[in-house]
Amino acid sequence: MKYSIPFVPSSGGFQWVADSVWKVEHAFERAHVEGQTQENTAQRIFFILALIACMFAVLMIFAVKAALFSGVDGVSGAPVSPGARSELVDRNGALLAADGENFILYVDPTDMMASDRPLVKRALIQLLPDVSLETIDKALRGDGRARVTGWLKPSDRARILNYGLPGLIFEPVRVRTYPLGITGASYIGATERGGKGVAGAERALNDDIDLSIAAHGGVPVELAMDLRVQGALENELRAAAVDQQAQAAIGIVTNVRTGEILGMASWPEYDPNRAGSFSENEKKNRAAAAVYEMGSIFKVISVAIGLETGTASINSVFDARAPFKIGSRKISDYHAENRVMTLEDVFIHSSNIGVSQLAESVGIDTMTKFYDNLGLFRAADTELYESARPIIAKKWTASTLASTSFGHAMSISPLAYAQAFGAVANGGYLRPLTVRKHQPGQVLDGARVFSANTSRQMLDLMRINGIRGTGTRANAPGLRVGGKTGSAERVVDGRYLRSSLFSSYVAVFPTDGAIEDDRYMVLIMVDDPKGSKASSGLRTGGFVAAPVAGRVIDRIAPFVGVARKEDKFTQAEWDKAPVVAETQSGAQSVPATLAMPVSGGQ
């Protein structure tokens, strides 16, 4: 009797199973022919089923091993190539950066007829205008494959393929793509071609991005950025920089409670998809990697230190009837009031004389200790690798201390200032700035530098300055904006140039509400504005930077959840409104009322 064996694939483990089944069948047949007694047919079936079960067990082991260790993307099933990176998205899931595929074009003249070469040459000249004629000629005259150009987009490859040219070879290469181009470029950063992050969040979160692709098959990494905030910030900053014919401009938006950087912009701008086409100056993230003398926005910190130490109160007075003398040096005010001023007056009139006297009263040791506690003697506490260290005095003197009190003699990065300002505005805690998105309710620990009382008084001072002082042009209707202007003379070749300013405005909104509520800082800095019709020909922070901050706030308020409401006071009432100082127990004292309105100032 002949027995047929069912078809089984003839390779590897399947062949072994087939052979085993055949041997079992043959053994039973031989036993039958030899007259040996067999128990029954069930025994035969048992052996065959056992073999099949073993086969499936082996297959299962290999399947599990492949799923866990083969380097396959667990989400899409696609291989995870070496160097692959997870997507970057903003806090709302909008795509900011992703891996893509480009192509390198090679020509192999041995794969075409001699008569084809002139046709291929003419076509490549037309299709690749950026490639030199010499490169194309050399490739077509060679005796093997030669590279013509690299990093062609898929659309470029498709366009060339449509011509049906012989001898062309396209080799795929993985690239990092930035679908929004210049938008958020300084914040997002960039990578090496097919490699690690080299700047911005790409470098700062490099480990997060690599771990995500390895452990989760590419779950997007969320940034603290809000793309809507980023877009509004860049749009307004760019317009101002162009209008003012500025050398550079910087913008930062943070949540002062959490330390999240919602927006960060640096002008000039660049497109990370074409990074090689831009200069290092254009690619520099000035918010993190550059240091500046801050000018009068630094008075926010100086006045807060005075209040915190008890050296001054809202009722304190300072004699600004004449320049303040330190040895042979005289410190004057930009718009001299020539009168005795309260601390509120010193702040809203931006008096260098008054704040220098305040710093002298606090003293070098205490003032510099606060600077250190506010992180001003180190690079900003942030994940950004390019965060720059400050330039500070090697020896602190009374003259140096006076200069730093109004924003000179110490150069810090805008991010370092933003971090210190956060401690003034958030209830007193120095928290690191972060490009990572926080989960709802998440707040990083921070060292307390100021009391809640000092923070509350500073918010009130900044609000009144936004209504009656040098920051009125930043007042966005219904959003309770406060802030401080700054106009520092730029240092060129070691000398201060009065003809060249670094104009700035720091804003906070809303200034009302519980001290622990979400609150937002907007910092605008314009380097060397020339003055324009929009700023009435003026170059100071109140006319150049403050209006930009106001427009940014007006646009982003709905995105960060700040509702408009009527201001607590009418304009006439604000003219007489005191800054309310809350005691530690919550009781309120009423200090002296503010003086007459100002016109101009720093």
C-alpha positions as CSV (number, residue, x, y, z in Angstrom):
1,M,0.0,0.0,0.0
2,K,1.3,3.4,-0.9
3,Y,1.0,6.4,1.5
4,S,1.0,10.0,0.4
5,I,2.5,12.7,2.5
6,P,0.6,16.1,2.7
7,F,2.5,19.1,1.3
8,V,4.8,20.8,3.7
9,P,7.3,23.6,2.9
10,S,10.6,22.0,2.2
11,S,12.9,24.3,4.2
12,G,14.1,24.8,7.8
13,G,11.9,23.6,10.6
14,F,9.0,22.8,8.4
15,Q,11.1,20.2,6.6
16,W,12.1,18.6,9.9
17,V,8.4,18.3,10.9
18,A,7.5,16.8,7.6
19,D,10.3,14.3,7.8
20,S,9.2,13.4,11.4
21,V,5.6,12.8,10.4
22,W,6.7,10.6,7.5
23,K,8.9,8.6,9.8
24,V,6.1,8.0,12.2
25,E,3.8,6.9,9.4
26,H,6.5,4.7,8.0
27,A,7.1,3.1,11.4
28,F,3.4,2.3,11.8
29,E,3.2,0.8,8.3
30,R,6.4,-1.3,8.9
31,A,4.9,-2.6,12.1
32,H,1.7,-3.5,10.3
33,V,3.6,-5.4,7.6
34,E,5.6,-7.2,10.1
35,G,2.5,-8.3,12.0
36,Q,3.3,-6.4,15.2
37,T,0.3,-5.5,17.4
38,Q,-0.7,-1.8,17.5
39,E,-2.8,-0.4,20.2
40,N,-5.0,1.6,18.0
41,T,-5.2,4.5,15.5
42,A,-5.5,7.1,18.3
43,Q,-1.9,6.5,19.3
44,R,-0.8,7.4,15.8
45,I,-2.8,10.6,15.9
46,F,-1.4,11.5,19.3
47,F,2.2,11.4,18.0
48,I,1.4,13.5,15.0
49,L,-0.5,16.1,17.1
50,A,2.4,16.3,19.6
51,L,4.8,17.0,16.8
52,I,2.6,19.8,15.4
53,A,2.2,21.3,18.9
54,C,6.0,21.4,19.2
55,M,6.2,23.1,15.9
56,F,3.8,25.8,16.9
57,A,5.6,26.3,20.3
58,V,8.9,26.9,18.5
59,L,7.2,29.3,16.1
60,M,5.6,31.2,19.0
61,I,9.0,31.6,20.7
62,F,10.6,33.0,17.6
63,A,7.6,35.4,17.1
64,V,7.9,36.8,20.6
65,K,11.6,37.2,20.2
66,A,11.1,39.0,17.0
67,A,8.5,41.3,18.4
68,L,10.7,42.2,21.4
69,F,14.2,42.4,20.1
70,S,14.1,42.8,16.3
71,G,14.1,46.7,16.4
72,V,10.6,46.9,14.9
73,D,8.4,49.9,15.5
74,G,5.7,48.5,17.9
75,V,3.1,51.0,16.6
76,S,3.5,50.9,12.8
77,G,5.4,47.6,12.4
78,A,8.1,49.5,10.4
79,P,11.8,48.9,11.2
80,V,13.3,51.5,13.6
81,S,16.5,52.5,11.9
82,P,19.6,53.5,13.8
83,G,19.5,57.2,14.8
84,A,15.7,57.4,14.3
85,R,14.0,60.1,16.5
86,S,10.6,60.5,17.9
87,E,8.4,63.4,16.7
88,L,8.3,66.7,18.7
89,V,4.9,68.2,19.2
90,D,3.8,71.3,21.0
91,R,1.7,71.1,24.2
92,N,-1.5,70.7,22.2
93,G,-0.1,68.0,19.9
94,A,0.8,70.2,16.8
95,L,3.7,68.6,14.9
96,L,7.0,70.5,15.2
97,A,9.7,68.0,14.0
98,A,9.7,64.6,12.5
99,D,11.9,62.1,10.7
100,G,11.5,62.1,6.9
101,E,13.1,60.6,3.8
102,N,15.3,62.4,1.3
103,F,17.4,60.9,-1.6
104,I,20.9,61.1,-2.9
105,L,21.1,61.0,-6.7
106,Y,23.8,59.0,-8.4
107,V,24.5,58.6,-12.1
108,D,25.9,55.4,-13.6
109,P,27.0,56.0,-17.2
110,T,27.6,52.3,-17.7
111,D,23.9,51.8,-17.4
112,M,23.0,53.9,-20.5
113,M,23.9,54.0,-24.1
114,A,26.4,56.5,-25.5
115,S,23.6,58.2,-27.4
116,D,21.6,58.7,-24.1
117,R,24.3,60.7,-22.4
118,P,23.6,64.1,-24.1
119,L,19.9,63.7,-23.4
120,V,20.6,62.9,-19.7
121,K,23.0,65.8,-19.5
122,R,20.5,68.4,-20.8
123,A,17.7,67.0,-18.6
124,L,19.9,67.2,-15.4
125,I,21.0,70.7,-16.2
126,Q,17.3,71.8,-16.4
127,L,16.1,69.7,-13.4
128,L,19.0,70.5,-11.1
129,P,19.9,74.2,-11.6
130,D,21.9,74.3,-8.4
131,V,24.2,71.5,-9.5
132,S,27.3,72.7,-11.4
133,L,27.8,71.7,-15.0
134,E,31.3,70.4,-14.1
135,T,29.7,67.9,-11.6
136,I,27.3,66.6,-14.2
137,D,30.0,66.3,-16.8
138,K,32.3,64.4,-14.5
139,A,29.6,62.0,-13.5
140,L,28.7,61.2,-17.1
141,R,32.3,60.7,-18.2
142,G,33.1,58.3,-15.4
143,D,33.3,54.5,-15.6
144,G,31.0,53.8,-12.6
145,R,28.4,55.2,-10.2
146,A,29.1,58.9,-9.3
147,R,27.2,61.1,-6.8
148,V,25.5,64.1,-8.4
149,T,23.6,65.7,-5.6
150,G,22.2,64.9,-2.1
151,W,19.2,65.5,0.0
152,L,16.6,65.6,-2.7
153,K,13.0,65.8,-1.5
154,P,10.6,63.1,-2.4
155,S,8.8,65.6,-4.7
156,D,12.2,66.3,-6.5
157,R,12.8,62.6,-7.0
158,A,9.3,62.1,-8.4
159,R,9.8,65.0,-10.8
160,I,13.1,63.5,-12.1
161,L,11.6,60.0,-12.4
162,N,8.9,61.3,-14.6
163,Y,11.5,61.9,-17.3
164,G,12.3,58.2,-17.5
165,L,16.1,58.9,-17.7
166,P,18.4,55.8,-17.8
167,G,21.3,55.3,-15.4
168,L,19.9,57.3,-12.5
169,I,20.0,55.8,-9.0
170,F,18.2,57.2,-6.0
171,E,19.5,56.2,-2.5
172,P,17.2,57.0,0.4
173,V,18.5,58.7,3.5
174,R,16.7,59.6,6.7
175,V,16.5,63.3,7.6
176,R,14.9,65.4,10.3
177,T,12.2,67.7,8.9
178,Y,10.6,70.8,10.3
179,P,7.2,71.3,8.7
180,L,6.7,74.9,10.0
181,G,10.0,76.2,8.7
182,I,11.2,79.3,10.6
183,T,8.4,79.1,13.1
184,G,9.8,78.1,16.5
185,A,13.3,77.4,15.0
186,S,15.3,78.7,17.9
187,Y,13.1,76.9,20.4
188,I,12.9,73.6,18.6
189,G,16.5,73.6,17.6
190,A,18.1,71.2,15.0
191,T,20.0,67.9,14.6
192,E,23.0,66.7,12.8
193,R,22.1,65.2,9.5
194,G,20.7,61.8,10.5
195,G,22.1,62.2,14.0
196,K,21.8,63.7,17.4
197,G,20.3,67.1,18.4
198,V,22.7,70.0,18.3
199,A,20.6,72.9,19.6
200,G,17.3,73.9,21.2
201,A,14.9,71.3,22.4
202,E,16.3,68.7,20.0
203,R,19.5,68.7,22.0
204,A,18.0,69.5,25.4
205,L,15.6,66.5,25.3
206,N,17.9,64.2,23.2
207,D,17.6,61.4,25.8
208,D,13.8,61.7,26.0
209,I,13.6,61.5,22.2
210,D,15.8,58.5,22.0
211,L,14.1,56.7,24.9
212,S,10.7,57.3,23.3
213,I,11.6,55.8,20.0
214,A,13.3,52.8,21.7
215,A,10.7,52.0,24.3
216,H,7.5,53.2,22.7
217,G,8.1,53.0,19.0
218,G,8.0,56.7,18.5
219,V,5.4,58.2,20.9
220,P,5.8,62.0,20.4
221,V,7.7,64.1,22.9
222,E,5.7,67.1,24.1
223,L,7.2,70.5,24.5
224,A,6.0,73.3,26.8
225,M,5.6,75.5,23.7
226,D,2.2,76.6,22.7
227,L,2.4,77.0,18.9
228,R,-0.3,79.7,19.0
229,V,1.7,81.7,21.5
230,Q,4.9,81.1,19.6
231,G,3.4,82.3,16.3
232,A,1.9,85.5,17.8
233,L,5.2,86.3,19.6
234,E,7.3,85.8,16.4
235,N,4.9,87.7,14.3
236,E,4.9,90.8,16.5
237,L,8.7,90.6,17.2
238,R,9.5,90.3,13.5
239,A,7.4,93.3,12.6
240,A,8.9,95.5,15.3
241,A,12.5,94.5,14.4
242,V,12.0,95.2,10.7
243,D,10.2,98.5,11.5
244,Q,13.0,99.6,13.8
245,Q,15.8,98.4,11.5
246,A,17.2,96.6,14.6
247,Q,20.3,94.5,14.8
248,A,18.4,91.8,16.7
249,A,15.3,91.1,18.8
250,I,14.2,88.7,21.5
251,G,10.9,87.5,22.9
252,I,10.0,85.1,25.7
253,V,6.7,84.0,27.2
254,T,6.6,81.9,30.4
255,N,4.1,80.7,32.9
256,V,5.8,82.1,36.0
257,R,4.0,79.6,38.3
258,T,5.3,76.5,36.5
259,G,8.4,77.8,34.7
260,E,7.2,76.5,31.4
261,I,8.5,78.4,28.4
262,L,5.4,78.8,26.2
263,G,7.2,80.8,23.5
264,M,10.8,81.8,22.7
265,A,11.8,83.8,19.7
266,S,15.1,85.2,18.4
267,W,15.4,87.5,15.4
268,P,17.0,87.3,12.8
269,E,15.4,83.9,12.0
270,Y,16.4,80.8,10.0
271,D,14.9,77.7,8.5
272,P,16.3,74.5,10.1
273,N,15.4,72.6,6.9
274,R,18.0,74.8,5.1
275,A,20.3,75.5,8.0
276,G,23.4,75.5,5.7
277,S,22.0,78.6,3.9
278,F,22.1,80.7,7.0
279,S,24.9,82.4,9.0
280,E,25.8,81.5,12.6
281,N,24.5,85.0,13.5
282,E,21.1,84.1,12.1
283,K,21.0,80.7,13.8
284,K,22.0,82.0,17.2
285,N,19.3,81.7,19.9
286,R,19.8,85.1,21.6
287,A,17.2,84.3,24.3
288,A,19.5,81.7,25.7
289,A,23.0,82.0,24.2
290,A,23.6,85.7,24.4
291,V,24.1,88.0,27.4
292,Y,23.1,91.7,27.8
293,E,23.0,94.5,30.3
294,M,19.3,94.5,31.0
295,G,18.7,98.2,31.7
296,S,15.9,99.4,33.9
297,I,13.8,96.2,33.7
298,F,16.4,95.1,36.3
299,K,14.8,97.6,38.8
300,V,12.0,95.0,39.3
301,I,14.6,92.8,41.0
302,S,16.3,95.6,42.9
303,V,13.1,97.1,44.3
304,A,11.9,93.6,45.3
305,I,15.1,93.0,47.2
306,G,14.7,96.3,49.0
307,L,11.2,95.4,50.1
308,E,12.1,91.8,51.1
309,T,15.0,92.9,53.3
310,G,12.9,95.5,55.0
311,T,15.5,98.1,53.9
312,A,12.6,100.0,52.2
313,S,8.9,100.0,52.2
314,I,6.3,101.5,49.9
315,N,6.4,104.7,52.1
316,S,10.2,105.1,51.9
317,V,11.5,108.3,50.4
318,F,14.6,109.0,48.3
319,D,16.2,112.3,47.6
320,A,16.4,112.7,43.8
321,R,16.8,116.5,43.7
322,A,20.4,116.1,42.6
323,P,22.6,113.4,41.0
324,F,23.7,110.6,43.4
325,K,27.4,110.8,44.1
326,I,29.7,107.8,44.6
327,G,33.2,109.0,44.9
328,S,33.9,111.1,41.8
329,R,31.0,109.5,39.9
330,K,27.6,111.1,39.5
331,I,24.5,109.0,38.7
332,S,21.6,110.9,37.0
333,D,18.1,110.1,35.9
334,Y,17.1,109.8,32.2
335,H,14.2,112.2,32.9
336,A,15.1,113.9,36.1
337,E,12.2,114.7,38.5
338,N,14.5,116.7,40.7
339,R,12.5,116.1,43.9
340,V,12.1,113.8,46.8
341,M,10.4,110.6,45.6
342,T,8.6,107.7,47.3
343,L,9.6,104.1,46.4
344,E,6.5,104.0,44.1
345,D,7.8,107.1,42.3
346,V,11.3,105.7,42.0
347,F,9.8,102.6,40.3
348,I,7.2,104.2,38.0
349,H,9.6,107.1,37.1
350,S,12.4,104.7,36.6
351,S,14.8,106.7,38.8
352,N,18.4,105.6,38.7
353,I,19.2,107.9,41.6
354,G,16.5,106.4,43.8
355,V,17.3,102.7,43.1
356,S,21.1,103.4,43.6
357,Q,20.3,104.8,47.0
358,L,18.2,101.7,47.7
359,A,21.0,99.4,46.7
360,E,23.5,101.2,48.9
361,S,21.2,100.8,51.9
362,V,20.8,97.1,51.2
363,G,24.6,96.7,51.0
364,I,26.9,94.7,48.8
365,D,26.8,91.5,50.7
366,T,23.1,91.2,51.0
367,M,22.4,92.4,47.4
368,T,24.9,90.0,45.9
369,K,23.5,87.1,48.0
370,F,20.1,87.8,46.5
371,Y,21.5,87.9,43.0
372,D,23.1,84.5,43.7
373,N,19.9,83.1,45.1
374,L,18.0,84.3,42.0
375,G,20.4,82.4,39.8
376,L,22.0,85.5,38.2
377,F,25.6,84.3,38.9
378,R,25.1,81.2,36.7
379,A,23.5,80.1,33.4
380,A,19.8,80.0,33.5
381,D,18.4,76.8,35.1
382,T,17.0,75.2,32.0
383,E,17.6,72.1,29.8
384,L,18.9,74.2,27.0
385,Y,22.5,73.3,26.3
386,E,23.3,76.8,24.9
387,S,22.2,78.6,28.0
388,A,24.9,81.2,28.5
389,R,26.8,82.1,31.7
390,P,26.7,85.7,32.9
391,I,29.5,88.3,32.8
392,I,29.8,89.7,36.3
393,A,32.2,91.9,38.2
394,K,35.3,90.3,39.6
395,K,35.3,92.8,42.5
396,W,32.1,94.4,43.9
397,T,32.3,98.1,44.8
398,A,29.7,100.6,45.8
399,S,29.9,102.0,42.2
400,T,29.4,98.5,40.7
401,L,26.5,97.8,43.0
402,A,24.8,101.1,42.0
403,S,25.2,100.2,38.3
404,T,23.8,96.7,38.7
405,S,20.8,98.1,40.5
406,F,19.6,99.8,37.4
407,G,20.7,97.1,34.9
408,H,24.3,98.0,34.0
409,A,27.7,96.4,34.9
410,M,26.3,92.8,34.8
411,S,25.4,91.0,31.6
412,I,23.0,88.0,31.8
413,S,21.0,86.1,29.3
414,P,17.3,87.0,28.7
415,L,16.4,83.5,30.0
416,A,18.3,84.1,33.3
417,Y,16.4,87.4,33.7
418,A,13.1,85.6,33.0
419,Q,13.8,83.0,35.6
420,A,14.6,85.6,38.3
421,F,11.5,87.7,37.3
422,G,9.4,84.6,37.8
423,A,10.4,84.5,41.5
424,V,9.2,88.1,41.8
425,A,5.9,87.4,40.2
426,N,4.9,83.9,41.3
427,G,4.8,84.4,45.1
428,G,8.6,84.2,45.7
429,Y,9.8,80.9,44.4
430,L,12.8,80.5,42.1
431,R,11.8,77.7,39.7
432,P,13.8,76.4,36.7
433,L,12.6,77.3,33.3
434,T,11.7,74.2,31.2
435,V,11.0,73.3,27.6
436,R,9.1,70.2,28.8
437,K,5.4,70.2,29.0
438,H,4.1,69.8,32.6
439,Q,1.2,67.7,33.4
440,P,-1.9,69.5,34.8
441,G,-1.2,70.5,38.4
442,Q,2.5,69.8,38.1
443,V,4.8,72.4,39.7
444,L,8.5,71.9,40.2
445,D,10.0,72.6,43.6
446,G,11.7,75.9,44.0
447,A,13.7,77.7,46.6
448,R,11.8,80.6,48.2
449,V,13.6,83.9,47.6
450,F,10.8,86.4,48.3
451,S,7.8,86.4,50.5
452,A,4.3,86.3,49.1
453,N,3.9,89.8,50.5
454,T,6.8,91.2,48.5
455,S,5.5,89.4,45.4
456,R,2.1,91.0,45.8
457,Q,3.5,94.5,46.3
458,M,5.6,94.1,43.2
459,L,2.6,93.0,41.1
460,D,0.7,96.0,42.3
461,L,3.7,98.3,41.5
462,M,4.0,96.9,38.0
463,R,0.3,97.3,37.4
464,I,0.3,100.9,38.4
465,N,3.4,101.4,36.2
466,G,1.4,100.0,33.3
467,I,-1.4,102.4,33.9
468,R,0.4,105.6,34.9
469,G,4.1,105.1,34.4
470,T,6.5,104.3,31.6
471,G,4.7,101.1,30.5
472,T,1.3,102.5,29.5
473,R,1.8,101.5,25.8
474,A,1.7,97.8,26.9
475,N,-1.7,98.0,28.5
476,A,-4.0,95.5,26.8
477,P,-7.6,96.4,27.6
478,G,-9.2,94.2,30.3
479,L,-6.1,92.0,30.9
480,R,-4.7,93.8,34.0
481,V,-1.2,94.1,32.5
482,G,1.8,95.4,34.6
483,G,5.4,95.7,33.8
484,K,8.6,97.7,33.6
485,T,10.5,99.4,30.8
486,G,14.2,99.4,30.1
487,S,16.6,101.3,27.9
488,A,20.3,100.4,28.4
489,E,23.0,102.0,26.5
490,R,24.8,99.4,24.5
491,V,28.4,98.5,25.2
492,V,30.6,98.7,22.0
493,D,34.3,98.1,22.3
494,G,34.1,98.5,26.1
495,R,32.4,101.9,25.9
496,Y,28.7,102.9,26.5
497,L,27.1,104.5,23.4
498,R,24.2,106.8,24.2
499,S,23.3,106.7,20.5
500,S,22.7,103.0,20.6
501,L,20.2,101.4,23.0
502,F,19.1,98.0,24.1
503,S,15.3,98.7,24.6
504,S,13.1,96.3,26.5
505,Y,9.9,95.7,28.3
506,V,8.9,93.0,30.8
507,A,5.2,92.5,31.3
508,V,3.2,90.3,33.6
509,F,-0.6,89.5,33.4
510,P,-3.0,89.2,35.0
511,T,-1.6,91.1,38.0
512,D,-4.8,90.4,40.1
513,G,-6.0,87.1,41.5
514,A,-4.5,84.8,44.1
515,I,-0.7,84.9,44.3
516,E,-0.5,81.2,43.5
517,D,-2.6,81.4,40.3
518,D,-1.2,80.9,36.8
519,R,0.4,84.2,35.6
520,Y,2.3,85.0,32.5
521,M,5.5,86.9,31.7
522,V,6.1,88.5,28.3
523,L,9.7,89.8,27.8
524,I,10.5,91.9,24.7
525,M,14.0,93.1,23.8
526,V,15.1,95.1,20.8
527,D,18.8,95.5,20.1
528,D,19.7,98.9,18.6
529,P,16.4,100.2,17.4
530,K,16.7,103.2,15.0
531,G,13.3,104.8,15.8
532,S,10.4,104.9,13.4
533,K,7.1,106.6,12.7
534,A,5.4,103.9,14.9
535,S,7.6,104.8,17.9
536,S,7.4,108.6,17.2
537,G,11.0,108.5,16.3
538,L,12.0,107.4,19.8
539,R,14.2,104.4,20.7
540,T,13.4,103.8,24.4
541,G,11.7,100.7,25.8
542,G,8.4,102.5,26.5
543,F,8.0,103.4,22.8
544,V,9.7,100.4,21.1
545,A,9.3,97.3,23.2
546,A,6.2,98.0,25.4
547,P,3.7,98.2,22.4
548,V,5.0,94.9,21.1
549,A,4.4,93.3,24.5
550,G,0.9,94.7,24.6
551,R,0.0,93.3,21.2
552,V,1.4,89.9,22.1
553,I,-0.6,89.8,25.3
554,D,-3.7,91.0,23.5
555,R,-3.4,88.0,21.1
556,I,-2.3,85.2,23.4
557,A,-4.7,85.9,26.3
558,P,-7.4,83.6,24.9
559,F,-4.8,80.8,24.4
560,V,-3.6,80.8,28.0
561,G,-7.1,81.2,29.5
562,V,-7.0,84.8,30.8
563,A,-10.4,86.4,30.4
564,R,-10.9,90.0,30.0
565,K,-12.7,92.0,32.6
566,E,-13.2,95.6,33.6
567,D,-10.3,97.1,35.5
568,K,-10.9,97.7,39.2
569,F,-10.3,101.4,38.9
570,T,-11.2,104.1,36.5
571,Q,-8.3,106.2,35.1
572,A,-9.1,109.0,37.6
573,E,-9.0,106.5,40.5
574,W,-5.8,105.0,39.3
575,D,-4.2,108.5,39.5
576,K,-4.7,108.3,43.2
577,A,-4.5,104.6,43.8
578,P,-2.0,103.4,46.4
579,V,-0.1,100.2,46.2
580,V,-1.7,98.0,48.9
581,A,0.8,96.2,51.1
582,E,-0.4,93.0,52.7
583,T,1.1,92.0,56.0
584,Q,2.1,88.4,56.7
585,S,-1.1,87.9,58.6
586,G,-3.2,89.1,55.6
587,A,-4.1,92.5,57.1
588,Q,-3.7,95.5,54.8
589,S,-2.0,98.8,55.3
590,V,-2.5,101.8,53.1
591,P,0.7,103.6,52.1
592,A,1.1,107.1,50.6
593,T,-0.7,107.8,47.3
594,L,1.3,108.0,44.1
595,A,2.4,111.3,42.7
596,M,1.7,113.0,39.4
597,P,1.6,111.1,36.1
598,V,4.9,110.9,34.1
599,S,5.7,111.5,30.5
600,G,8.4,109.3,29.0
601,G,11.2,107.8,31.0
602,Q,13.2,104.7,30.5
